[in-house]
Amino acid sequence: MNARASRAGLPRITQLTEVLLTSLEKLATAGQADAACRLAGQACAELRQSDPAAWQRFNVFLHRMIKYVS
């Protein structure tokens, strides 16, 4: 089963959250942890009130990545 098929039954915001978090992870592992964390922070700010579950996922990403920020 590919990633697209496994996401097919998820709500659109959950699908987008998955795509964005995967992209941010790739950005961080490519040596751009600062940029990944800035973008994740922006996502947190946008989602905090409207989608607490998505906000939490970006928040967890930030806490995990902070050790890589210079």
N, CA, C and O atoms as a printed pandas DataFrame, in Angstrom:
     atom_number atom_name residue_name chain_id  residue_number  x_coord  y_coord  z_coord
0              1         N          MET        A               1    0.859   -1.182    0.000
1              2        CA          MET        A               1    0.000    0.000    0.000
2              3         C          MET        A               1    0.900    1.238    0.000
3              4         O          MET        A               1    1.818    1.334    0.815
4              5         N          ASN        A               2    0.646    2.179   -0.902
5              6        CA          ASN        A               2    1.453    3.390   -0.947
6              7         C          ASN        A               2    0.914    4.437    0.027
7              8         O          ASN        A               2   -0.167    4.277    0.594
8              9         N          ALA        A               3    1.684    5.507    0.210
9             10        CA          ALA        A               3    1.304    6.548    1.170
10            11         C          ALA        A               3   -0.016    7.207    0.796
11            12         O          ALA        A               3   -0.827    7.519    1.667
12            13         N          ARG        A               4   -0.229    7.417   -0.484
13            14        CA          ARG        A               4   -1.471    8.057   -0.922
14            15         C          ARG        A               4   -2.682    7.198   -0.566
15            16         O          ARG        A               4   -3.691    7.719   -0.091
16            17         N          ALA        A               5   -2.592    5.902   -0.789
17            18        CA          ALA        A               5   -3.700    5.004   -0.471
18            19         C          ALA        A               5   -3.953    4.950    1.027
19            20         O          ALA        A               5   -5.104    4.880    1.457
20            21         N          SER        A               6   -2.898    4.983    1.823
21            22        CA          SER        A               6   -3.080    4.915    3.272
22            23         C          SER        A               6   -3.692    6.193    3.827
23            24         O          SER        A               6   -4.284    6.162    4.906
24            25         N          ARG        A               7   -3.569    7.318    3.124
25            26        CA          ARG        A               7   -4.147    8.590    3.571
26            27         C          ARG        A               7   -5.548    8.824    3.012
27            28         O          ARG        A               7   -6.215    9.778    3.411
28            29         N          ALA        A               8   -5.999    7.984    2.112
29            30        CA          ALA        A               8   -7.238    8.228    1.384
30            31         C          ALA        A               8   -8.447    8.433    2.282
31            32         O          ALA        A               8   -9.314    9.241    1.950
32            33         N          GLY        A               9   -8.537    7.737    3.401
33            34        CA          GLY        A               9   -9.701    7.852    4.270
34            35         C          GLY        A               9   -9.596    8.943    5.309
35            36         O          GLY        A               9  -10.528    9.132    6.091
36            37         N          LEU        A              10   -8.491    9.670    5.344
37            38        CA          LEU        A              10   -8.287   10.710    6.352
38            39         C          LEU        A              10   -8.901   12.036    5.912
39            40         O          LEU        A              10   -8.987   12.313    4.716
40            41         N          PRO        A              11   -9.331   12.863    6.879
41            42        CA          PRO        A              11   -9.810   14.210    6.525
42            43         C          PRO        A              11   -8.707   15.006    5.830
43            44         O          PRO        A              11   -7.522   14.769    6.060
44            45         N          ARG        A              12   -9.101   15.939    4.989
45            46        CA          ARG        A              12   -8.139   16.712    4.202
46            47         C          ARG        A              12   -7.083   17.403    5.063
47            48         O          ARG        A              12   -5.906   17.385    4.704
48            49         N          ILE        A              13   -7.463   18.007    6.178
49            50        CA          ILE        A              13   -6.469   18.697    7.015
50            51         C          ILE        A              13   -5.451   17.708    7.562
51            52         O          ILE        A              13   -4.275   18.042    7.704
52            53         N          THR        A              14   -5.893   16.501    7.870
53            54        CA          THR        A              14   -4.970   15.476    8.356
54            55         C          THR        A              14   -4.016   15.065    7.241
55            56         O          THR        A              14   -2.825   14.865    7.482
56            57         N          GLN        A              15   -4.532   14.940    6.030
57            58        CA          GLN        A              15   -3.681   14.612    4.887
58            59         C          GLN        A              15   -2.636   15.702    4.658
59            60         O          GLN        A              15   -1.459   15.410    4.446
60            61         N          LEU        A              16   -3.072   16.949    4.704
61            62        CA          LEU        A              16   -2.145   18.060    4.502
62            63         C          LEU        A              16   -1.116   18.139    5.626
63            64         O          LEU        A              16    0.053   18.443    5.386
64            65         N          THR        A              17   -1.549   17.870    6.831
65            66        CA          THR        A              17   -0.623   17.855    7.967
66            67         C          THR        A              17    0.460   16.804    7.741
67            68         O          THR        A              17    1.639   17.062    7.984
68            69         N          GLU        A              18    0.062   15.622    7.277
69            70        CA          GLU        A              18    1.026   14.554    6.987
70            71         C          GLU        A              18    2.048   14.996    5.933
71            72         O          GLU        A              18    3.251   14.796    6.095
72            73         N          VAL        A              19    1.548   15.592    4.864
73            74        CA          VAL        A              19    2.427   16.039    3.785
74            75         C          VAL        A              19    3.397   17.110    4.298
75            76         O          VAL        A              19    4.598   17.051    4.036
76            77         N          LEU        A              20    2.867   18.070    5.018
77            78        CA          LEU        A              20    3.724   19.153    5.512
78            79         C          LEU        A              20    4.747   18.657    6.518
79            80         O          LEU        A              20    5.906   19.066    6.460
80            81         N          LEU        A              21    4.357   17.797    7.430
81            82        CA          LEU        A              21    5.313   17.276    8.407
82            83         C          LEU        A              21    6.397   16.437    7.743
83            84         O          LEU        A              21    7.562   16.505    8.134
84            85         N          THR        A              22    6.025   15.654    6.753
85            86        CA          THR        A              22    7.022   14.879    6.011
86            87         C          THR        A              22    7.996   15.808    5.309
87            88         O          THR        A              22    9.202   15.564    5.307
88            89         N          SER        A              23    7.480   16.867    4.717
89            90        CA          SER        A              23    8.328   17.843    4.028
90            91         C          SER        A              23    9.261   18.543    5.008
91            92         O          SER        A              23   10.440   18.736    4.715
92            93         N          LEU        A              24    8.744   18.918    6.155
93            94        CA          LEU        A              24    9.574   19.587    7.161
94            95         C          LEU        A              24   10.648   18.652    7.696
95            96         O          LEU        A              24   11.771   19.084    7.954
96            97         N          GLU        A              25   10.322   17.392    7.863
97            98        CA          GLU        A              25   11.300   16.396    8.303
98            99         C          GLU        A              25   12.435   16.289    7.293
99           100         O          GLU        A              25   13.608   16.255    7.666
100          101         N          LYS        A              26   12.079   16.237    6.005
101          102        CA          LYS        A              26   13.088   16.158    4.944
102          103         C          LYS        A              26   13.952   17.414    4.923
103          104         O          LYS        A              26   15.169   17.332    4.754
104          105         N          LEU        A              27   13.331   18.561    5.093
105          106        CA          LEU        A              27   14.069   19.821    5.139
106          107         C          LEU        A              27   15.067   19.817    6.297
107          108         O          LEU        A              27   16.217   20.224    6.134
108          109         N          ALA        A              28   14.627   19.361    7.454
109          110        CA          ALA        A              28   15.499   19.316    8.627
110          111         C          ALA        A              28   16.662   18.351    8.418
111          112         O          ALA        A              28   17.799   18.667    8.768
112          113         N          THR        A              29   16.389   17.188    7.855
113          114        CA          THR        A              29   17.468   16.219    7.650
114          115         C          THR        A              29   18.421   16.641    6.538
115          116         O          THR        A              29   19.520   16.098    6.422
116          117         N          ALA        A              30   18.007   17.607    5.723
117          118        CA          ALA        A              30   18.884   18.148    4.683
118          119         C          ALA        A              30   19.730   19.300    5.222
119          120         O          ALA        A              30   20.372   20.018    4.456
120          121         N          GLY        A              31   19.726   19.470    6.538
121          122        CA          GLY        A              31   20.556   20.504    7.144
122          123         C          GLY        A              31   19.864   21.842    7.316
123          124         O          GLY        A              31   20.524   22.839    7.610
124          125         N          GLN        A              32   18.573   21.889    7.142
125          126        CA          GLN        A              32   17.814   23.133    7.246
126          127         C          GLN        A              32   16.829   23.088    8.417
127          128         O          GLN        A              32   15.657   23.435    8.270
128          129         N          ALA        A              33   17.323   22.656    9.582
129          130        CA          ALA        A              33   16.456   22.537   10.755
130          131         C          ALA        A              33   15.882   23.893   11.164
131          132         O          ALA        A              33   14.724   23.971   11.573
132          133         N          ASP        A              34   16.674   24.958   11.059
133          134        CA          ASP        A              34   16.168   26.292   11.412
134          135         C          ASP        A              34   14.945   26.652   10.563
135          136         O          ASP        A              34   13.922   27.090   11.090
136          137         N          ALA        A              35   15.059   26.464    9.266
137          138        CA          ALA        A              35   13.947   26.787    8.364
138          139         C          ALA        A              35   12.744   25.883    8.645
139          140         O          ALA        A              35   11.604   26.347    8.646
140          141         N          ALA        A              36   12.997   24.605    8.880
141          142        CA          ALA        A              36   11.905   23.670    9.175
142          143         C          ALA        A              36   11.169   24.087   10.444
143          144         O          ALA        A              36    9.940   24.027   10.498
144          145         N          CYS        A              37   11.909   24.506   11.456
145          146        CA          CYS        A              37   11.281   24.917   12.715
146          147         C          CYS        A              37   10.520   26.232   12.563
147          148         O          CYS        A              37    9.454   26.400   13.154
148          149         N          ARG        A              38   11.054   27.155   11.784
149          150        CA          ARG        A              38   10.319   28.406   11.540
150          151         C          ARG        A              38    8.983   28.122   10.862
151          152         O          ARG        A              38    7.954   28.679   11.244
152          153         N          LEU        A              39    9.005   27.255    9.858
153          154        CA          LEU        A              39    7.772   26.912    9.149
154          155         C          LEU        A              39    6.800   26.142   10.047
155          156         O          LEU        A              39    5.594   26.385   10.006
156          157         N          ALA        A              40    7.310   25.233   10.843
157          158        CA          ALA        A              40    6.454   24.492   11.775
158          159         C          ALA        A              40    5.845   25.446   12.795
159          160         O          ALA        A              40    4.691   25.277   13.189
160          161         N          GLY        A              41    6.608   26.443   13.224
161          162        CA          GLY        A              41    6.085   27.448   14.148
162          163         C          GLY        A              41    4.948   28.243   13.528
163          164         O          GLY        A              41    3.960   28.547   14.197
164          165         N          GLN        A              42    5.084   28.576   12.264
165          166        CA          GLN        A              42    4.004   29.280   11.568
166          167         C          GLN        A              42    2.759   28.409   11.489
167          168         O          GLN        A              42    1.644   28.893   11.681
168          169         N          ALA        A              43    2.949   27.124   11.206
169          170        CA          ALA        A              43    1.812   26.205   11.155
170          171         C          ALA        A              43    1.150   26.118   12.527
171          172         O          ALA        A              43   -0.077   26.110   12.623
172          173         N          CYS        A              44    1.950   26.053   13.582
173          174        CA          CYS        A              44    1.399   26.012   14.951
174          175         C          CYS        A              44    0.528   27.237   15.216
175          176         O          CYS        A              44   -0.577   27.125   15.748
176          177         N          ALA        A              45    1.034   28.395   14.842
177          178        CA          ALA        A              45    0.288   29.629   15.085
178          179         C          ALA        A              45   -1.045   29.628   14.339
179          180         O          ALA        A              45   -2.057   30.091   14.865
180          181         N          GLU        A              46   -1.040   29.109   13.115
181          182        CA          GLU        A              46   -2.271   29.077   12.314
182          183         C          GLU        A              46   -3.280   28.055   12.838
183          184         O          GLU        A              46   -4.488   28.271   12.742
184          185         N          LEU        A              47   -2.799   26.962   13.381
185          186        CA          LEU        A              47   -3.682   25.848   13.736
186          187         C          LEU        A              47   -4.104   25.805   15.200
187          188         O          LEU        A              47   -5.016   25.060   15.558
188          189         N          ARG        A              48   -3.461   26.583   16.037
189          190        CA          ARG        A              48   -3.688   26.472   17.486
190          191         C          ARG        A              48   -5.168   26.527   17.873
191          192         O          ARG        A              48   -5.627   25.699   18.661
192          193         N          GLN        A              49   -5.901   27.465   17.344
193          194        CA          GLN        A              49   -7.314   27.616   17.686
194          195         C          GLN        A              49   -8.240   26.765   16.814
195          196         O          GLN        A              49   -9.253   26.254   17.291
196          197         N          SER        A              50   -7.892   26.618   15.551
197          198        CA          SER        A              50   -8.812   25.965   14.621
198          199         C          SER        A              50   -8.707   24.438   14.591
199          200         O          SER        A              50   -9.695   23.757   14.317
200          201         N          ASP        A              51   -7.516   23.894   14.872
201          202        CA          ASP        A              51   -7.345   22.439   14.813
202          203         C          ASP        A              51   -6.303   21.996   15.838
203          204         O          ASP        A              51   -5.134   21.812   15.499
204          205         N          PRO        A              52   -6.727   21.825   17.084
205          206        CA          PRO        A              52   -5.785   21.464   18.146
206          207         C          PRO        A              52   -5.012   20.168   17.885
207          208         O          PRO        A              52   -3.863   20.053   18.311
208          209         N          ALA        A              53   -5.604   19.203   17.203
209          210        CA          ALA        A              53   -4.898   17.952   16.923
210          211         C          ALA        A              53   -3.742   18.182   15.952
211          212         O          ALA        A              53   -2.643   17.670   16.163
212          213         N          ALA        A              54   -3.986   18.943   14.898
213          214        CA          ALA        A              54   -2.916   19.259   13.946
214          215         C          ALA        A              54   -1.866   20.137   14.625
215          216         O          ALA        A              54   -0.669   19.936   14.421
216          217         N          TRP        A              55   -2.300   21.105   15.426
217          218        CA          TRP        A              55   -1.370   21.955   16.174
218          219         C          TRP        A              55   -0.436   21.091   17.017
219          220         O          TRP        A              55    0.771   21.329   17.052
220          221         N          GLN        A              56   -0.987   20.102   17.688
221          222        CA          GLN        A              56   -0.187   19.232   18.556
222          223         C          GLN        A              56    0.888   18.494   17.770
223          224         O          GLN        A              56    2.007   18.331   18.258
224          225         N          ARG        A              57    0.571   18.053   16.585
225          226        CA          ARG        A              57    1.554   17.329   15.768
226          227         C          ARG        A              57    2.716   18.227   15.369
227          228         O          ARG        A              57    3.867   17.791   15.378
228          229         N          PHE        A              58    2.423   19.487   15.017
229          230        CA          PHE        A              58    3.504   20.411   14.691
230          231         C          PHE        A              58    4.296   20.783   15.945
231          232         O          PHE        A              58    5.512   20.961   15.885
232          233         N          ASN        A              59    3.619   20.897   17.052
233          234        CA          ASN        A              59    4.279   21.210   18.312
234          235         C          ASN        A              59    5.255   20.090   18.700
235          236         O          ASN        A              59    6.373   20.359   19.140
236          237         N          VAL        A              60    4.832   18.858   18.537
237          238        CA          VAL        A              60    5.714   17.715   18.811
238          239         C          VAL        A              60    6.927   17.764   17.886
239          240         O          VAL        A              60    8.054   17.531   18.322
240          241         N          PHE        A              61    6.697   18.067   16.616
241          242        CA          PHE        A              61    7.812   18.200   15.672
242          243         C          PHE        A              61    8.802   19.250   16.166
243          244         O          PHE        A              61   10.011   19.017   16.159
244          245         N          LEU        A              62    8.298   20.396   16.592
245          246        CA          LEU        A              62    9.173   21.465   17.080
246          247         C          LEU        A              62    9.998   21.010   18.280
247          248         O          LEU        A              62   11.201   21.265   18.335
248          249         N          HIS        A              63    9.377   20.353   19.221
249          250        CA          HIS        A              63   10.095   19.884   20.406
250          251         C          HIS        A              63   11.160   18.851   20.046
251          252         O          HIS        A              63   12.222   18.805   20.666
252          253         N          ARG        A              64   10.875   18.038   19.062
253          254        CA          ARG        A              64   11.843   17.032   18.629
254          255         C          ARG        A              64   13.013   17.656   17.874
255          256         O          ARG        A              64   14.142   17.177   17.974
256          257         N          MET        A              65   12.750   18.719   17.120
257          258        CA          MET        A              65   13.771   19.331   16.266
258          259         C          MET        A              65   14.613   20.391   16.966
259          260         O          MET        A              65   15.680   20.751   16.469
260          261         N          ILE        A              66   14.164   20.891   18.093
261          262        CA          ILE        A              66   14.838   22.031   18.721
262          263         C          ILE        A              66   16.314   21.752   18.992
263          264         O          ILE        A              66   17.124   22.679   18.973
264          265         N          LYS        A              67   16.674   20.521   19.239
265          266        CA          LYS        A              67   18.078   20.194   19.512
266          267         C          LYS        A              67   18.971   20.369   18.293
267          268         O          LYS        A              67   20.194   20.413   18.423
268          269         N          TYR        A              68   18.369   20.470   17.103
269          270        CA          TYR        A              68   19.135   20.642   15.865
270          271         C          TYR        A              68   19.231   22.098   15.398
271          272         O          TYR        A              68   19.905   22.397   14.412
272          273         N          VAL        A              69   18.564   22.981   16.101
273          274        CA          VAL        A              69   18.547   24.405   15.720
274          275         C          VAL        A              69   19.786   25.080   16.281
275          276         O          VAL        A              69   20.159   24.875   17.436
276          277         N          SER        A              70   20.414   25.886   15.441
277          278        CA          SER        A              70   21.628   26.574   15.895
278          279         C          SER        A              70   21.316   27.934   16.488
279          280         O          SER        A              70   22.226   28.644   16.917
